[in-house]
């Protein structure tokens, strides 16, 4: 949905998805059927993209005051 499948797959680098080897194998197999191979290091790329998205989220003005976002403050350095 976001363009390259690595961007779409960022959420799959986090639990509960990443904890299931069966789910991850089925995900990659299903992708292969319709689109061919992912890069061999897609999981590492997706984790980096996911981290960048979370870091960017911390810079959004007035977001830190939302009650459901307060936990993100623990990610700030």
C-alpha positions in Angstrom: 0.0 0.0 0.0 2.9 2.4 0.7 4.9 1.6 -2.3 7.7 -0.8 -2.0 6.6 -3.9 0.0 9.3 -3.3 2.6 7.4 -0.1 3.7 4.2 -2.1 3.9 5.9 -4.9 5.9 7.3 -2.6 8.6 4.5 -3.5 11.0 5.4 -7.2 10.6 8.8 -6.6 12.2 6.9 -6.2 15.5 5.1 -8.7 17.7 2.7 -10.4 17.4 3.6 -10.9 13.8 7.3 -11.3 14.1 6.9 -13.9 16.8 5.2 -16.3 14.5 7.6 -18.0 12.1 4.7 -19.6 10.3 3.0 -16.3 9.8 6.3 -14.7 8.5 6.9 -17.7 6.1 3.3 -17.5 4.8 3.6 -13.7 4.3 6.8 -14.0 2.3 5.4 -17.0 0.3 2.2 -15.1 -0.5 4.1 -12.1 -1.6 6.3 -14.2 -3.9 3.3 -15.7 -5.6 2.0 -12.2 -6.7 5.1 -10.0 -6.8 8.3 -12.2 -6.8 11.1 -11.9 -4.3 11.6 -9.4 -1.5 15.2 -8.2 -1.0 17.1 -10.8 1.1 17.5 -8.2 3.9 13.9 -7.0 3.9 13.4 -7.5 7.6 16.4 -5.3 8.5 15.3 -2.6 6.1 11.7 -2.8 7.4 13.0 -2.5 11.0 15.0 0.6 10.1 12.0 2.2 8.3 9.7 1.4 11.3 12.2 3.0 13.7 12.3 6.1 11.5 8.5 6.4 11.4 8.4 6.2 15.2 11.1 8.8 15.5 9.3 11.1 13.1 6.1 10.6 15.1 7.8 12.1 18.1 8.4 15.4 16.2 4.7 16.0 15.4 3.5 19.1 17.2 0.9 18.7 20.0 0.9 14.9 19.6 2.8 14.4 22.8 -0.1 15.9 24.8 -2.6 13.3 23.5 -3.4 10.8 26.3 -3.0 7.7 24.0 0.5 8.9 22.9 2.1 9.6 26.3 4.0 6.3 26.2 5.9 7.5 23.2 7.7 10.0 25.4 9.7 7.1 26.8 11.3 6.7 23.3 12.8 10.2 23.3 16.5 10.6 23.9 
